[in-house]
Amino acid sequence: MNAIKPKSQCCILAPMKNPALLALLAVSLSASVPARSQPSASAHFVGSESCKSCHQKAYDGWKQTRMANVVRDPKAHPEAVLGDFTHPDPLRTFTLDDVAFVYGSRYKQRYFTRRGDDYYPQPAQWDIQKKKWLPYHVEAGTDWWVPFYGPTNFDRPTGPTCDGCHSVNYNFQTKQVTEWNVGCEKCHGPGSEHVVHPTKTNIVNPDKLDYIRANDTCMQCHTQGQPLTNPIKGKYYDWPVGFLPGMRLADYWKLEELKPGTTNFYQFADLTAHKNRMQGNDFVQSTMYHRQLRCFDCHDVHSSRNESNLKEKGNALCLSCHDADNPAGLKGTVAEHTHHAENSPGSQCISCHMPSIEQTIKDNYVAAHTFRFITPQQSEQLKIPNPCISCHTSKTNAWAITELKKWSTTSPWRVAN
């Protein structure tokens, strides 16, 4: 993987009074920003299979990812069923015959049933790691949309609450999709023109977008928020209706409002996310985002060779950028920086900078994406978990603060105060 160096900061130009110089500067700046590639308004969706013949390697890699296999029909893919439907369980009040789709394959698996032209979530989910059934019901006082729907799962269709992110081109009027799962056109836009006449100008390549729109491609689903125009045709949607890759997500979607000092369903008091699907809410707060990195500088959605679609394993990914030549890079060895043995869990960059504290289901957590080190002092003040005590479970915050003050390679003002 090529190292991704921080972009240099632009110098501040003194005011110019020479019209000729101003005109020349304007031409130079406009020439340095290429026009974004975008299908025309008449382009339509054609499905991922249409991409296969020309983009075989990318297609084959994507096909193995969880992106391509989020939602599956158990009749067509019996191997996708992870829950135990053989033994009775009081939480599981349905059979596999009631299941039209299974959703998820890493932390949890949920089960959707079809009634009429809508899908609804069954009231139990399978904890994949612990291999047991758990209840599934979004409780009052949690997600913002709950008051706008009835009290049971069967009052809450997945179309407005889920399906816009689990499919390509969900049509909220017809309730039809081009394809289920996160297909090629979810990130590249409608491909009909590109299939007929492949050029760089009639398809969206997120790598060629400015960093805001590039990240918006992922954040359309990996954020918590609301459409700007809710309700839509009388229903409240939990995904950005109308957004297409290459557009500006902020024109369709507002992120969940975060309030400093508040701990609730969505956030900890320092604004770190409290729950899953908030990677984007975290990331926009980070220095990485403000240095114009994109989600896919670290993740490759066309490959499942590494966990979480990462481009490299472990510290190799972080150190490809944070090397000695980077002002924000590592000085000395990893062990000298972490004060833990080389290759130990405590010497993994993500252990301190991306702690797994954001809940996806009961006792299952995903990594924070602010990249901030949460100090023991913050834990005392704000009741947010810190990586020290999360790992050294028999110790106290006072112990961690004392230990951190001894570290000569790290500023005590940053980690112990």
C-alpha positions as a printed NumPy array, in Angstrom:
array([[  0.   ,   0.   ,   0.   ],
       [  1.383,   3.368,  -0.878],
       [  1.849,   5.75 ,   2.008],
       [ -0.735,   8.514,   2.152],
       [  1.061,  11.707,   3.109],
       [ -0.841,  14.636,   4.65 ],
       [ -1.572,  17.367,   2.162],
       [  0.393,  20.548,   2.748],
       [ -1.533,  23.513,   4.074],
       [ -2.147,  26.316,   1.587],
       [ -0.29 ,  29.521,   2.194],
       [ -2.282,  32.688,   2.932],
       [ -2.03 ,  35.055,   0.001],
       [ -1.783,  38.783,   0.536],
       [ -4.584,  40.789,  -1.107],
       [ -3.962,  41.313,  -4.849],
       [ -4.823,  44.543,  -6.595],
       [ -3.601,  43.574, -10.066],
       [ -6.647,  42.398, -12.129],
       [ -4.412,  40.486, -14.547],
       [ -2.839,  38.492, -11.711],
       [ -6.26 ,  37.801, -10.195],
       [ -7.567,  36.527, -13.534],
       [ -4.491,  34.327, -13.99 ],
       [ -4.908,  32.897, -10.485],
       [ -8.588,  32.142, -11.124],
       [ -7.773,  30.299, -14.366],
       [ -5.   ,  28.353, -12.628],
       [ -7.229,  27.31 ,  -9.735],
       [-10.111,  26.269, -11.987],
       [ -7.774,  24.217, -14.141],
       [ -6.446,  22.371, -11.079],
       [ -9.909,  21.118, -10.054],
       [-11.239,  18.641, -12.645],
       [-14.965,  18.471, -13.294],
       [-16.642,  15.604, -11.474],
       [-17.684,  12.624, -13.523],
       [-21.409,  12.039, -13.266],
       [-23.985,  10.041, -15.221],
       [-26.67 ,  12.139, -16.856],
       [-30.134,  12.51 , -15.357],
       [-31.451,   9.955, -17.859],
       [-29.068,   7.214, -16.718],
       [-30.658,   4.283, -14.918],
       [-29.536,   1.405, -12.725],
       [-28.579,  -1.876, -14.377],
       [-27.247,  -4.071, -11.539],
       [-23.804,  -5.304, -10.569],
       [-23.806,  -8.192, -13.042],
       [-23.515,  -5.59 , -15.814],
       [-20.141,  -4.511, -14.421],
       [-18.643,  -7.98 , -14.262],
       [-17.399,  -8.433, -17.835],
       [-15.152,  -5.359, -17.803],
       [-14.276,  -5.221, -14.093],
       [-13.843,  -8.907, -13.365],
       [-11.214,  -8.592, -10.614],
       [-13.068,  -5.849,  -8.721],
       [-16.355,  -7.724,  -9.131],
       [-14.938, -11.034,  -7.912],
       [-13.352,  -9.358,  -4.894],
       [-16.501,  -7.435,  -4.024],
       [-18.649, -10.554,  -4.407],
       [-16.847, -12.158,  -1.443],
       [-17.33 ,  -9.193,   0.891],
       [-20.041,  -8.7  ,   3.475],
       [-21.119,  -5.642,   1.454],
       [-22.259,  -8.017,  -1.285],
       [-23.913, -10.384,   1.175],
       [-25.697,  -8.219,   3.734],
       [-29.191,  -9.465,   2.843],
       [-29.742, -13.008,   1.609],
       [-32.669, -15.223,   0.792],
       [-32.368, -18.369,   2.946],
       [-34.127, -20.467,   0.333],
       [-31.55 , -19.535,  -2.307],
       [-28.644, -19.46 ,   0.183],
       [-29.304, -21.904,   3.037],
       [-25.629, -21.603,   4.014],
       [-26.265, -17.97 ,   4.964],
       [-28.455, -18.975,   7.922],
       [-26.37 , -18.76 ,  11.111],
       [-29.074, -18.896,  13.8  ],
       [-30.093, -22.141,  15.466],
       [-33.481, -23.094,  14.059],
       [-33.131, -26.721,  15.165],
       [-33.562, -26.365,  18.901],
       [-36.524, -24.559,  20.493],
       [-35.93 , -21.258,  22.238],
       [-38.531, -19.092,  23.978],
       [-37.173, -15.947,  22.286],
       [-37.528, -17.379,  18.787],
       [-41.245, -17.407,  18.055],
       [-40.836, -17.966,  14.308],
       [-39.519, -20.688,  12.023],
       [-37.195, -20.528,   9.062],
       [-40.236, -20.832,   6.805],
       [-41.295, -17.387,   8.063],
       [-37.986, -15.811,   6.977],
       [-37.763, -14.05 ,   3.621],
       [-34.311, -12.517,   4.245],
       [-31.473, -12.971,   6.695],
       [-29.498,  -9.824,   7.5  ],
       [-25.917,  -9.772,   8.811],
       [-23.092, -12.264,   9.231],
       [-20.475, -10.787,  11.567],
       [-21.895,  -9.631,  14.905],
       [-25.572, -10.468,  14.663],
       [-28.055, -11.946,  12.267],
       [-31.583, -10.605,  12.011],
       [-34.538, -12.095,  10.197],
       [-37.06 , -10.32 ,   7.986],
       [-40.477, -11.637,   7.061],
       [-42.624, -10.444,   4.181],
       [-46.181,  -9.213,   4.616],
       [-47.804,  -7.792,   1.509],
       [-45.211,  -5.675,  -0.291],
       [-43.212,  -4.823,   2.854],
       [-40.64 ,  -6.597,   5.008],
       [-40.65 ,  -6.597,   8.814],
       [-38.028,  -7.681,  11.376],
       [-38.757, -10.716,  13.518],
       [-38.511, -10.142,  17.303],
       [-35.336, -12.207,  17.877],
       [-31.777, -11.956,  16.564],
       [-28.845, -14.352,  16.656],
       [-25.687, -13.351,  18.554],
       [-23.071, -14.817,  16.234],
       [-20.15 , -14.68 ,  18.654],
       [-21.987, -16.116,  21.657],
       [-24.217, -18.393,  19.58 ],
       [-27.469, -17.551,  21.316],
       [-30.796, -15.853,  20.658],
       [-31.389, -12.319,  21.882],
       [-34.561, -10.235,  21.726],
       [-34.763,  -7.703,  18.928],
       [-37.021,  -4.722,  19.411],
       [-36.105,  -1.045,  19.117],
       [-37.201,   0.42 ,  22.42 ],
       [-38.816,   3.794,  23.142],
       [-36.31 ,   6.566,  23.797],
       [-33.69 ,   5.107,  21.465],
       [-33.783,   5.717,  17.697],
       [-35.383,   9.053,  16.728],
       [-37.948,   7.416,  14.418],
       [-39.562,   5.169,  17.03 ],
       [-42.396,   7.602,  17.992],
       [-43.552,   7.74 ,  14.366],
       [-44.296,   4.001,  14.149],
       [-46.369,   1.533,  16.127],
       [-45.072,  -0.367,  19.153],
       [-44.401,  -3.802,  17.616],
       [-41.891,  -4.96 ,  15.014],
       [-44.765,  -5.603,  12.632],
       [-45.72 ,  -1.93 ,  12.771],
       [-42.27 ,  -0.992,  11.503],
       [-41.546,  -1.899,   7.858],
       [-37.9  ,  -2.133,   6.869],
       [-38.459,  -0.001,   3.735],
       [-38.308,   3.351,   5.539],
       [-36.041,   2.183,   8.375],
       [-33.48 ,  -0.114,   6.707],
       [-33.806,  -0.995,   3.05 ],
       [-32.39 ,   2.16 ,   1.487],
       [-28.947,   1.148,   2.751],
       [-29.319,  -2.591,   2.224],
       [-30.05 ,  -2.302,  -1.481],
       [-29.339,  -0.445,  -4.688],
       [-32.025,   1.979,  -5.869],
       [-34.776,   1.309,  -3.354],
       [-37.852,   3.028,  -4.784],
       [-39.937,   4.206,  -1.84 ],
       [-43.032,   4.522,  -4.043],
       [-42.971,   1.068,  -5.659],
       [-40.952,  -0.61 ,  -2.839],
       [-38.814,  -2.282,  -5.516],
       [-35.018,  -2.445,  -5.777],
       [-32.558,  -2.907,  -8.616],
       [-30.732,  -5.382,  -6.39 ],
       [-30.402,  -6.212,  -2.734],
       [-27.071,  -5.65 ,  -0.969],
       [-24.483,  -2.93 ,  -1.472],
       [-23.903,  -3.358,  -5.188],
       [-21.527,  -1.522,  -7.522],
       [-23.978,   1.281,  -8.3  ],
       [-24.465,   2.089,  -4.618],
       [-21.037,   3.735,  -4.789],
       [-20.664,   4.44 ,  -8.511],
       [-24.133,   5.669,  -9.411],
       [-26.47 ,   4.452, -12.194],
       [-24.416,   2.64 , -14.814],
       [-26.59 ,   2.323, -17.928],
       [-24.632,   4.89 , -19.961],
       [-21.294,   3.524, -18.837],
       [-22.235,  -0.034, -19.82 ],
       [-23.17 ,   1.067, -23.347],
       [-20.221,   3.422, -23.805],
       [-17.588,   3.126, -21.064],
       [-15.828,   6.427, -20.379],
       [-14.489,   8.101, -17.256],
       [-17.068,  10.873, -17.522],
       [-20.315,   8.892, -17.376],
       [-19.747,   6.98 , -14.15 ],
       [-18.842,   8.085, -10.625],
       [-15.408,   7.081,  -9.388],
       [-15.293,   8.045,  -5.687],
       [-11.498,   8.128,  -5.843],
       [-11.739,  11.115,  -8.219],
       [-14.199,  13.088,  -6.085],
       [-13.212,  15.784,  -3.622],
       [-12.723,  14.332,  -0.153],
       [-16.114,  15.526,   1.109],
       [-18.128,  13.851,  -1.635],
       [-15.815,  10.843,  -1.598],
       [-16.516,  10.269,   2.08 ],
       [-20.205,  11.038,   1.53 ],
       [-20.327,   7.9  ,  -0.636],
       [-19.694,   5.786,   2.468],
       [-21.402,   8.097,   4.941],
       [-24.746,   7.764,   3.138],
       [-25.113,   4.547,   5.133],
       [-22.426,   4.709,   7.812],
       [-23.945,   7.622,   9.724],
       [-26.88 ,   8.26 ,  11.992],
       [-29.091,  11.153,  10.945],
       [-32.324,  12.125,   9.217],
       [-33.373,  13.23 ,   5.726],
       [-33.824,  16.998,   5.499],
       [-37.339,  16.574,   4.097],
       [-38.842,  14.086,   6.575],
       [-41.628,  13.005,   6.446],
       [-41.721,  11.801,   2.848],
       [-45.165,  10.762,   1.573],
       [-46.271,  10.5  ,   5.186],
       [-43.474,   8.173,   6.328],
       [-40.282,   8.859,   8.25 ],
       [-37.11 ,   7.532,   6.634],
       [-33.845,   6.616,   8.347],
       [-31.687,   6.862,   5.219],
       [-30.905,   9.7  ,   2.754],
       [-33.715,   9.407,   0.222],
       [-32.713,  10.84 ,  -3.171],
       [-28.955,  10.878,  -2.601],
       [-26.701,   9.475,  -5.324],
       [-22.904,   9.103,  -5.36 ],
       [-21.188,  12.297,  -6.46 ],
       [-23.831,  14.472,  -4.836],
       [-23.355,  16.437,  -1.635],
       [-24.832,  14.396,   1.201],
       [-25.515,  17.513,   3.296],
       [-28.124,  18.519,   0.701],
       [-30.172,  15.431,   1.619],
       [-29.145,  14.384,   5.11 ],
       [-28.413,  15.96 ,   8.471],
       [-26.208,  14.129,  10.938],
       [-27.534,  13.332,  14.377],
       [-27.072,  16.419,  16.545],
       [-24.3  ,  15.821,  19.075],
       [-24.313,  17.728,  22.356],
       [-21.081,  18.16 ,  24.36 ],
       [-21.374,  16.794,  27.877],
       [-24.376,  14.582,  27.086],
       [-24.424,  10.799,  27.201],
       [-27.39 ,   9.191,  25.467],
       [-28.363,   6.48 ,  23.003],
       [-26.218,   8.026,  20.263],
       [-23.18 ,   9.524,  21.981],
       [-20.802,   9.671,  24.874],
       [-20.167,  13.015,  26.559],
       [-17.009,  13.699,  24.508],
       [-19.051,  13.256,  21.263],
       [-17.679,   9.787,  20.479],
       [-20.445,   7.566,  19.128],
       [-22.223,   5.265,  21.56 ],
       [-23.66 ,   2.867,  18.974],
       [-22.947,   1.203,  15.652],
       [-23.507,   2.786,  12.208],
       [-21.912,   6.04 ,  13.375],
       [-18.475,   5.656,  11.82 ],
       [-19.07 ,   8.771,   9.738],
       [-20.346,  10.781,  12.715],
       [-17.057,   9.953,  14.428],
       [-14.851,  10.424,  11.382],
       [-15.924,  13.977,  10.536],
       [-14.656,  15.026,  13.976],
       [-11.21 ,  13.575,  13.346],
       [ -7.97 ,  15.188,  12.271],
       [ -7.791,  12.524,   9.556],
       [-10.973,  13.839,   7.942],
       [ -9.771,  17.432,   8.161],
       [ -6.533,  16.354,   6.467],
       [ -8.77 ,  15.092,   3.634],
       [ -8.366,  11.349,   4.006],
       [-11.153,   9.175,   2.645],
       [-12.708,   6.027,   4.115],
       [-11.31 ,   3.966,   1.247],
       [ -7.755,   5.104,   1.945],
       [ -7.943,   2.457,   4.686],
       [-10.785,   0.188,   3.51 ],
       [-11.051,  -1.668,   0.198],
       [-14.661,  -2.647,  -0.464],
       [-13.491,  -4.8  ,  -3.377],
       [-11.595,  -7.166,  -1.088],
       [-12.292,  -9.33 ,   1.944],
       [ -8.744, -10.598,   2.421],
       [ -8.426,  -8.624,   5.661],
       [-10.949,  -8.076,   8.443],
       [-13.201,  -5.042,   7.92 ],
       [-11.986,  -4.815,   4.3  ],
       [ -8.765,  -3.171,   5.503],
       [ -6.009,  -2.716,   2.962],
       [ -3.331,  -3.986,   5.347],
       [ -3.295,  -5.988,   8.548],
       [ -2.714,  -4.537,  11.984],
       [ -0.196,  -1.758,  12.457],
       [  1.04 ,  -2.065,   8.872],
       [ -1.951,  -0.01 ,   7.752],
       [ -1.42 ,   2.861,  10.207],
       [  2.362,   2.905,   9.843],
       [  2.141,   3.157,   6.069],
       [  1.301,   6.829,   6.724],
       [  2.412,   7.503,  10.283],
       [  6.096,   6.935,   9.632],
       [  9.111,   8.965,  10.712],
       [  8.744,  11.36 ,   7.758],
       [  5.223,  12.345,   8.78 ],
       [  4.941,  15.13 ,  11.382],
       [  2.162,  13.034,  12.917],
       [  4.239,   9.901,  12.513],
       [  5.769,   7.458,  14.941],
       [  9.038,   8.489,  16.544],
       [ 11.059,   5.479,  17.616],
       [  9.645,   1.961,  17.805],
       [  6.051,   0.918,  18.346],
       [  6.954,  -0.505,  21.761],
       [  8.58 ,   2.783,  22.798],
       [  5.428,   4.636,  21.803],
       [  2.94 ,   2.264,  23.46 ],
       [  4.976,   1.124,  26.494],
       [  3.76 ,  -2.373,  25.726],
       [  5.618,  -5.322,  24.268],
       [  6.012,  -5.351,  20.488],
       [  3.174,  -7.266,  18.773],
       [  1.146,  -7.478,  22.003],
       [ -2.495,  -6.354,  22.024],
       [ -1.426,  -3.164,  23.818],
       [  0.925,  -2.309,  20.958],
       [ -1.779,  -2.365,  18.311],
       [ -2.548,   1.186,  17.139],
       [ -6.283,   0.542,  17.209],
       [ -6.211,  -0.566,  20.849],
       [ -5.667,   3.013,  22.008],
       [ -6.832,   5.091,  19.053],
       [ -9.873,   3.058,  17.952],
       [-11.209,   1.347,  21.087],
       [-14.175,  -0.983,  20.61 ],
       [-16.732,   0.873,  22.718],
       [-19.655,   1.406,  20.312],
       [-22.427,  -1.112,  20.794],
       [-23.798,  -3.117,  17.904],
       [-25.755,  -5.624,  20.02 ],
       [-25.586,  -6.56 ,  23.703],
       [-21.941,  -7.027,  24.768],
       [-20.715,  -6.689,  21.166],
       [-18.86 ,  -3.521,  20.235],
       [-17.291,  -1.904,  17.174],
       [-14.346,   0.477,  16.902],
       [-14.57 ,   4.236,  17.414],
       [-13.468,   6.34 ,  14.419],
       [-12.524,   9.683,  15.988],
       [ -8.951,   8.366,  16.448],
       [ -8.787,  10.299,  19.724],
       [ -7.087,   8.739,  22.725],
       [ -9.672,   8.663,  25.498],
       [ -7.84 ,   9.345,  28.753],
       [ -8.565,   7.85 ,  32.188],
       [ -9.219,  11.383,  33.384],
       [-11.985,  11.729,  30.793],
       [-13.445,   8.479,  32.067],
       [-13.59 ,   9.926,  35.555],
       [-15.134,  13.177,  34.368],
       [-17.406,  12.024,  31.525],
       [-18.048,   8.319,  32.242],
       [-16.751,   7.211,  28.846],
       [-14.74 ,   3.957,  28.615],
       [-11.   ,   4.368,  28.068],
       [ -8.711,   1.807,  26.422],
       [ -6.46 ,   1.41 ,  29.473],
       [ -9.108,   0.082,  31.841],
       [-10.997,  -1.673,  29.06 ],
       [ -7.917,  -3.897,  28.665],
       [ -6.552,  -3.887,  32.246],
       [ -9.933,  -4.747,  33.714],
       [ -8.645,  -5.337,  37.253],
       [ -7.108,  -1.849,  37.471],
       [ -8.547,   1.588,  38.216],
       [ -8.466,   4.924,  36.443],
       [ -6.262,   6.265,  39.24 ],
       [ -3.741,   3.516,  38.506],
       [ -3.816,   4.31 ,  34.773],
       [ -3.315,   8.042,  35.386],
       [ -0.294,   7.33 ,  37.583],
       [  1.211,   5.011,  34.978],
       [  0.68 ,   7.457,  32.131],
       [  2.427,  10.247,  34.045],
       [  5.566,   8.097,  33.974],
       [  5.637,   7.939,  30.183],
       [  8.478,  10.129,  28.98 ],
       [  7.686,   9.688,  25.269],
       [  4.172,  11.129,  25.517],
       [  3.001,  14.492,  26.779],
       [  1.414,  14.139,  30.231],
       [ -0.887,  17.042,  29.308],
       [ -2.381,  14.889,  26.56 ],
       [ -2.758,  11.547,  28.334],
       [ -2.764,  12.041,  32.105],
       [ -4.583,  15.315,  32.718]])
